[in-house]
Amino acid sequence: MRYLVTTALPYANGPIHLGHLLEQIQADIFVRALRMSGDDVIFICGADSHGTPIEINAHKAKLQPCHYVEQWRFAQEQSLSKYLIQFDNGYGSTHTELNQKNTEQIFKKLCNNKDIITKEIDQFFDTQANRFLPDRFIKGECPKCFSFDQYGDNCEKCGAVYNPTNLINPRSILTNETPVIRSSKHYFFKLSKYSNKINEWLNNSDVFQVEVKNSLKDWIGTGLKDWDISRDYPYFGFLIPGEINKYFYVWLDAPIGYISLSEATGRENIWIDSETKIIHFIGKDIIYFHGLFWPAILMSINYNLPSKVMVHGMLTIDGEKMSKSRNTYILADQFHSIFNPEALRYYFACKLSANIEDIDFNISDLCSRINSDLVNKIINLISRTVPLLQKNYNGKITSMEPFIVDRVCEIANSVENYYRAGQINQVIKNVIQIADISNKFLQDLSPWDASKCTAKDAHKVLNTALWSGKVCLGLLKPIIPNIAAKMENLLDLEFVNFKNVLEPLSKPVLKKYIHLFERIVA
């Protein structure tokens, strides 16, 4: 089976933080698991490089926007690589000639299909800044739930989607002035035309989790509005053909970036190949775009729809939303300067499931899970057995205890399917269950104590426990690939995958034991 796996594209306007890493690590684990199964997987991502915030901040930094976004793209790529996240053809960008060509071609198809209309609209204009204000540059009270300090496109409190001019007591975030209303011509995608098709697609598929599907159907039920896909000058993005001061809205060319990034890998026709499954990983804050707008675009141009959209919750820090002012905003590079990146990969894996509940990060909890589970239980099966096998048996391998082998195999056999279903936390639970059974077996028989165990039995016990440790780290390979690679090297194994992970050890363990992972301290 061939898969195309994407993550949401981080905005090229700042560094990678732990919230970004939650999704990137989740997708990377999924991709590595598919490859361990022997599937053909294309994994892509890149910097979302257009929009008014970039244009404004590039001006503040006294840089051309293209240079500004390239600086952030490179910095983001470096940060992601520290966490072993690897994309086919590298970490790209939406600001490329290929993506401009694809955006223009798709826009032309949409026009030919009569899915694009133009109309004069009322927009907020900041007279002091002398510019039209995009929805994210206006704040006010939500017209539905009346929450304060909400953006001009949707409410973070109740999820309502609305026009900026519906905000109560609007203000410009550039000058804090009350904006005035002025008229401007804009291009719209006829999203409303696809209400029935999207509804039918949702009813006949399991692309989304049930709660996400219900939210999308609620939006459809209230009536989908045609989507504004243009923005006024000044703006950093692709100019709309035939216009001199109108640009494609970033939320048109960014998802088209998925197409361009996949084509840049050298694989063509992915989006029209019926044999390729498209998997998107996104946060619950962008469900509307990926569940309504993007599928409608794909329907119009007759491209493949996503087979699965894996929606996750937001990351909180000690139960609080990430915030610089509250010191709950942790950058990827900041964490990496203190801890091994595989500690975070393992910790997120403990919490990632197929639901969309928010996920909390707590440093004490992280240290506890790493030290008590990964080090003391899982790696312990290797660190305690290898030195004794080498000291007492010249590293030779012998038979194993059948009842332990049978129990381990029974638990391990469901792990591959848990990965595919996005239930990574259940993978961890299964592996810890294997480790607990094997450690109890090891401790009960105490092969280091001649009064409890004969030399022959001790050899069998050590070999069984070492094999269990090998199985544990083999099953965790998509999560902690470097630790698994060290284990493979230590035991002189070829590439461990789901087909061979349960095979008995066959070669003598001759290499000197080195620590696979150190305990961590907060």
C-alpha positions, 0 to 999 in steps of 0.5 A: 500500500502507498501512503502520503502522510502530511502534517499541518505546515508550521507558519514561517513566522517564529520558532518551533515549540512543543505544540508543533512537536506534538503533531510532528512527532505523532505523524513521524511515529505513524510513518515509521510504523508504516515503514516497519510494516513494509508500506511505501510512505511519502512523508511531507511538510514545509513552512507555510510562508505567506500572509500579512503577519509575515509581510508586517514582521519582515518589514519590522526586521528590515528584511525582504519577506522571501528572506525572512521566511527562508530564515524561519524555514531553515531554523524550523528545519534544524529544530525538527531534525533534532527530534529525528523528524525526517521528511522526504525531499526535506522540509520545504516551503509554500513559497516556491515556483512549483506551488505558485504554478499549482495554485494558479492552475487549480484556480483556473480549474475552479474558475472553469468549473464556475466555482469562483465568483467575485463580489464587492465586500465590506472590509475593515480598514485601519485609517491610521495604518492605511490598509485593509485589515485581514481577519487575524488583525482584528479583535473584538467580542464574539457575536455568538458567545460574546467572549472578549479578545477574539479574532475576526474569523473564528472564536477560540472559545465557542468555535463560531465562524463569522465575518470580521464585520460581525465582531462586536467592538472591533479594534485593529491590533496594529494601532488599537484604533476602531477600524472603518468599513470600506468596500473592496472586490474579492474572489470567493470559492463557492463552498456552499455549492458542495454542502451536500457532497461533503455531507454525503462524504462524511456519512459514507466514510470514517475519515474523521473521529466521530466528534469531529464529524459531528462538528463538521455536520453541525457547520454544514447544517447551519449553512456553509458560506462562500469562502474568500480566497483573496487578500488586498495589498499590502500582502506577501503571497502569490498575485492573482493572475490578471490583478495588480493588487490582489493576492491569493489568501494563504489558506488557498495556497497553503493546502495546495502546498501539500500537492506541491511538496508531494510532487517535489519528491519526484512522485507524480500523480499521487493526488489522482492515483486511486492506490494512494491513501492520503493521511493528514495530521492536524490540530483541532483548531483547523478542522474547518479548513481541512474538513470543509474547504480543502475537501471541496477544493479537491472535489471541484478539481477531481483529486483524491480526498483524504482517506484519514484526517487524524485530529489531535487536541492542543498541548497544555503545559501543567494544565495551562494553555501555552503562554509566554507571559505565564512562562508556559511556552517551551521552545523545541530548542530550549527543551533539546538543550536540557533533555534527550529528544527521545525522552519527549518522543516517548513521553508524547507517545504515552499520551497520544491516542485516537481522540481529540482531547488536549494533552498536558505536558508536565516535566515531573511526569515526563521524568517519572515515565522515562525513569520508571518505565523506559529505563527501569523496566524496558531497558533494564531487561537488556542492561541486566542480562547482557553483562551476565550472559557475557560474563558467565556464558561468553555471550552465547544464546540458548533456548527460552522459557515457552510460557514467557515467549507465548505471553509476550507474543500474544501481547505484541501481536496487536501493536502494529494495528495500534500504530495504524489506528493512532493509538500510540498510548496503547502501544506503550501500555502493551510494551510495559505489560511485556516488560512487567511480565519479563522483569517479574520472571527475571526477578523471581528466578534471579539468575545471578543467584546460584542458590535459586537457579542452576547454571543451565536454568540461569542461562535460559532465564537470561536469554528469555529476558534479553529477548523480551527486552529486544522485543520491547525496543523493537516494538518501540522503534517508531517512537525511539528510533535511536535507542532501537538502533543502538539495541540492534547494533549491540545484538548484531541484528539486521533491520528490525520490523514487525515481521521479524521482531518476535524472532529468537536471538541467534547470534552470540552477544559479543559487543560490550554493553553500552548505556542505551539511555540515561536516567533524566533529572528535572 
